[in-house]
Amino acid sequence: MSEKLIKQIPIISDYKEIIEIIKGFSSDEKFLIHMQDGNNKFLLRMFDLEELEVKKTEYSILEKMQDYNVTCSKPISIGGVGNRGYMVTSYIEGKDAENEILKYSEQEQLNIGIEAGIELRKMHQLSAPAHITPWYSRKVAKHNKYIDAYLDCGVKVKNDHIIMNFIDDNIHLMKQRPNVFQHDDFHLGNIIVNNKKFAGVIDFGRYDWGDPIHEFLKIGIFSRGVSIPFSIGQIKGYFNNKEPDEAFWRLYSLYLAMCVFSTVVWTLKTIPNNMNEMLDKVYMYLEDHDYFSRLKPKWYQ
């Protein structure tokens, strides 16, 4: 990345130091910018100029998150220089929870989960714009595409017919679900911790609109495999320490069941070499639910 370009970004033109951040699946280039005053640090993302309009939407989402006091990066500046687009946000000090949380006690892991759940609840206050079609119609169309692609591909999940029947029996439950903001990638890898405490949520680039319960999918697939106390904490924090009802667990199970097929299709298309690893995750949560004969997973105590 040309430092000459970075010098043209007004808010950070007199930076002191740039450190490239290599992490995540995003094609953006990411840099930690240290300013001359020694206090200010910014996160700079650089991307292809044609992505600027999409990034502006993400930027406006970050602005809206400030209205709800969500603990996330503050948007500072967005624009283009030369043939590149840029977004500057505040920098959240700390490390990603995925790599750090197992160094903490179970109580600390639970507490971080509770904080994460509270933040997620705040995000879900943002309603979908009027032009966004209902969740049910969008999700069913997507699911049908995935099922067709799954049936055409060479990979088979054992007892797939049981999973499909469970989906068919419950899919109607999505009909009247709220249409709100979804972070859509809410898991330990996108949560920052500092000094054994929750420090913030990052990576709003995959956001969507729809049922807030769909966000909990990532617990079953990713977070519970790293930290069960965190996973329990996230649910408890979200529901203000009350136990979620059966309707929650039924929808949660429905979304996990649908995810069996989208995971196979997505992995084949995107990271085929990781298929065995991804199937291990799928079988882990199928076992958690005894292939959905139980709605509440075995790990939730």
Buried (B, 14 or more C-beta within 10 A) or exposed (E): EEEEBBEBBEBBEEBEEBEEBEEBEEEBBBBBBBBEEEEBBBBBBBBEEEBBEEBBEBBEBBEBBEEBEBBBBBBBBBBBBEEBBBBBBBBBEBEBBBEBBEEBEEEBBBBBBBBBBBBBBBBBBBEBEEEBEBBBEBBBEEBEEBBEBBEEEEEEBEEBEBBBEBBEEBBEBBEEBEBBBBBBBBBBBBBBBEEBEBBBBBBBBBBBBBBBBBBBBBBBBBBBBBBBBBBBBBBBBBBEEEEBEEEBBBBBBBBBBBBBBBBBBBBBEEEEEEBEEBBEBBEBBBEBBEBBEEBBBEBBE
